[in-house]
Amino acid sequence: MNILYLCVGSLSSNGIFYMLKTCFPNDEITLANIQDNTTELLKNKFDIIILDCESIVTYINTLIGMFSASDTPVLALAVDKSLLRKLHNELPGLHGMINRNGNTDFLIKAISVIAEGGYCYSWNIFDYSNISCNGLSEDMYEKAGLTRREREILQFCLAGETNKSISLRLSRSEKTISAHKSNILRKLGMKGWQLKAP
């Protein structure tokens, strides 16, 4: 796997880079500083770009411009979800945003999920009024591999329906609905609470 880790070059960023090198010893990992002109670097083929959102506010518009032509999936590392709306709306390659200070195992799993075409978020992307399940593109569903039935169940979950009410609507057992929900969570890299209505 070819990974680009784009950061501001702080001590904590260096720690994350070292951790990436340790966890992916057989992979190519490139470290680049956001403050440098990395436009040429983005012409290289990467399997995933990890964007460290520490101190990126002053560079955000430049980064969005740089990534607008890239089809490489992006995983953003952030301390909180304050940038989620902007990145989700303006960064077409965003496949996930996870807590920068979170668990190392979760970061490794998120990288694997996104590198395989999936999506992974630490925060509920449906919290925002302009980001709803209806706003998810067919491309996102397709890349995640959601079936028509899983899409339908996802819509019901996000509308606040319980397993019992979904099973009655679709004439399926609650056990079947639960199995579909497990598949949805796995494919989207979500956690159970994220399937509940905000």
C-alpha positions as CSV (number, residue, x, y, z in Angstrom):
1,M,0.0,0.0,0.0
2,N,1.2,3.5,-0.8
3,I,0.2,6.0,1.9
4,L,0.7,9.8,2.0
5,Y,0.6,11.3,5.5
6,L,0.0,15.1,5.2
7,C,0.6,17.0,8.4
8,V,2.0,20.2,9.9
9,G,5.2,18.7,11.1
10,S,4.6,18.9,14.9
11,L,6.0,16.5,17.5
12,S,2.6,14.7,17.7
13,S,2.5,14.4,13.9
14,N,5.9,12.8,13.9
15,G,4.6,10.3,16.5
16,I,1.7,9.4,14.3
17,F,4.1,9.0,11.3
18,Y,6.4,6.7,13.4
19,M,3.3,4.7,14.5
20,L,2.3,4.3,10.8
21,K,5.8,3.1,9.8
22,T,5.7,0.6,12.7
23,C,2.2,-0.7,11.9
24,F,2.7,-0.8,8.1
25,P,6.4,-1.9,7.8
26,N,6.0,-3.4,4.3
27,D,4.2,-0.4,2.9
28,E,5.4,2.9,1.3
29,I,4.6,5.8,3.6
30,T,5.4,9.3,2.5
31,L,5.5,12.2,5.0
32,A,4.7,15.7,3.7
33,N,4.3,19.0,5.4
34,I,1.1,20.9,4.6
35,Q,3.1,24.2,4.7
36,D,5.2,23.0,1.7
37,N,3.8,23.1,-1.8
38,T,2.6,19.5,-2.1
39,T,0.7,19.9,-5.4
40,E,3.4,18.0,-7.4
41,L,3.4,15.2,-4.8
42,L,-0.3,14.7,-5.2
43,K,0.4,13.7,-8.9
44,N,1.9,10.4,-7.5
45,K,-0.4,7.4,-7.1
46,F,-1.4,6.8,-3.5
47,D,-3.8,4.2,-2.2
48,I,-4.9,6.6,0.6
49,I,-4.1,10.1,1.8
50,I,-4.1,10.7,5.6
51,L,-4.8,14.3,6.3
52,D,-3.8,15.4,9.8
53,C,-6.2,18.2,10.6
54,E,-4.0,19.5,13.5
55,S,-3.6,23.3,12.8
56,I,-4.9,23.1,9.2
57,V,-7.5,25.9,9.5
58,T,-5.2,28.4,7.8
59,Y,-4.5,26.0,5.0
60,I,-8.0,24.5,4.6
61,N,-9.0,26.3,1.3
62,T,-5.6,25.5,-0.3
63,L,-5.9,21.9,0.7
64,I,-9.5,21.6,-0.7
65,G,-8.2,23.1,-4.0
66,M,-5.3,20.7,-4.1
67,F,-7.5,17.6,-3.4
68,S,-10.4,18.7,-5.7
69,A,-8.8,16.9,-8.7
70,S,-7.6,13.9,-6.8
71,D,-9.6,10.6,-6.8
72,T,-7.5,9.2,-4.0
73,P,-9.5,8.4,-0.9
74,V,-8.8,10.7,2.1
75,L,-8.9,9.9,5.8
76,A,-8.9,13.0,8.0
77,L,-7.6,12.9,11.5
78,A,-9.2,15.5,13.7
79,V,-9.6,16.2,17.4
80,D,-13.3,17.0,17.1
81,K,-16.0,17.1,14.4
82,S,-15.9,20.8,13.8
83,L,-14.3,20.4,10.3
84,L,-16.6,17.5,9.3
85,R,-19.2,19.6,7.5
86,K,-16.7,21.6,5.5
87,L,-14.6,18.7,4.5
88,H,-17.6,16.5,3.7
89,N,-19.1,19.1,1.5
90,E,-16.0,20.3,-0.3
91,L,-13.6,17.4,-0.4
92,P,-14.9,14.8,-2.9
93,G,-12.4,12.2,-1.9
94,L,-13.2,12.2,1.8
95,H,-13.9,8.7,2.9
96,G,-13.6,9.2,6.6
97,M,-12.8,11.4,9.6
98,I,-11.7,9.8,12.8
99,N,-10.6,11.1,16.2
100,R,-6.9,12.0,16.0
101,N,-6.5,11.2,19.7
102,G,-8.3,7.9,19.4
103,N,-7.3,4.3,19.6
104,T,-4.3,3.1,17.4
105,D,-6.2,-0.1,16.5
106,F,-9.1,1.9,15.2
107,L,-6.8,4.1,13.1
108,I,-5.2,1.0,11.5
109,K,-8.7,-0.5,10.8
110,A,-9.9,2.8,9.4
111,I,-6.9,2.9,7.0
112,S,-7.6,-0.7,5.8
113,V,-11.4,0.0,5.4
114,I,-10.8,3.2,3.4
115,A,-7.9,1.7,1.3
116,E,-10.4,-1.0,0.3
117,G,-13.0,1.6,-0.8
118,G,-15.0,1.8,2.4
119,Y,-15.9,4.7,4.7
120,C,-15.1,5.3,8.4
121,Y,-16.1,8.0,10.8
122,S,-15.6,8.5,14.5
123,W,-18.6,11.0,14.5
124,N,-22.1,10.6,13.1
125,I,-22.0,12.3,9.7
126,F,-25.8,12.5,9.8
127,D,-25.7,15.0,12.6
128,Y,-25.9,17.9,10.2
129,S,-29.0,19.1,8.5
130,N,-27.4,19.2,5.1
131,I,-25.8,15.8,5.5
132,S,-28.6,13.2,5.5
133,C,-28.9,9.7,4.4
134,N,-30.8,11.0,1.3
135,G,-27.7,13.2,0.6
136,L,-25.4,10.2,0.4
137,S,-24.5,9.5,-3.2
138,E,-25.3,6.3,-5.1
139,D,-21.6,6.2,-5.6
140,M,-21.0,6.0,-1.9
141,Y,-23.6,3.2,-1.6
142,E,-22.0,1.3,-4.5
143,K,-18.5,1.7,-3.2
144,A,-19.6,0.4,0.2
145,G,-21.3,-2.5,-1.4
146,L,-24.7,-1.9,0.1
147,T,-27.5,-3.9,-1.4
148,R,-30.9,-2.5,-2.2
149,R,-32.3,-4.0,1.0
150,E,-29.5,-2.7,3.1
151,R,-30.1,0.8,1.7
152,E,-33.7,0.5,2.6
153,I,-33.0,-0.6,6.1
154,L,-30.4,2.2,6.6
155,Q,-33.1,4.7,5.6
156,F,-35.5,3.2,8.2
157,C,-32.7,3.2,10.9
158,L,-31.9,6.8,10.3
159,A,-35.6,7.7,10.5
160,G,-35.6,6.2,14.1
161,E,-37.3,2.9,13.3
162,T,-36.6,-0.1,15.6
163,N,-35.7,-3.6,14.5
164,K,-39.2,-4.7,15.4
165,S,-40.9,-1.9,13.3
166,I,-38.6,-2.5,10.4
167,S,-39.2,-6.3,10.5
168,L,-43.0,-5.6,10.4
169,R,-42.7,-3.2,7.5
170,L,-40.5,-5.6,5.4
171,S,-42.1,-8.8,6.6
172,R,-38.8,-10.2,7.8
173,S,-37.7,-11.4,11.2
174,E,-36.0,-9.2,13.7
175,K,-33.0,-11.5,13.5
176,T,-32.7,-10.9,9.7
177,I,-33.0,-7.1,10.2
178,S,-30.2,-7.3,12.9
179,A,-28.0,-9.3,10.5
180,H,-28.6,-6.6,7.8
181,K,-27.7,-3.9,10.2
182,S,-24.5,-5.6,11.2
183,N,-23.5,-5.8,7.5
184,I,-24.4,-2.1,7.0
185,L,-22.2,-1.2,10.0
186,R,-19.3,-3.3,8.7
187,K,-19.5,-1.9,5.1
188,L,-19.8,1.7,6.2
189,G,-17.3,1.5,9.0
190,M,-19.9,2.9,11.4
191,K,-20.7,2.1,15.0
192,G,-24.2,1.0,16.2
193,W,-25.2,4.3,17.7
194,Q,-24.6,6.0,14.4
195,L,-27.6,4.1,12.9
196,K,-29.9,5.8,15.3
197,A,-31.8,9.0,14.4
198,P,-30.0,12.2,15.5
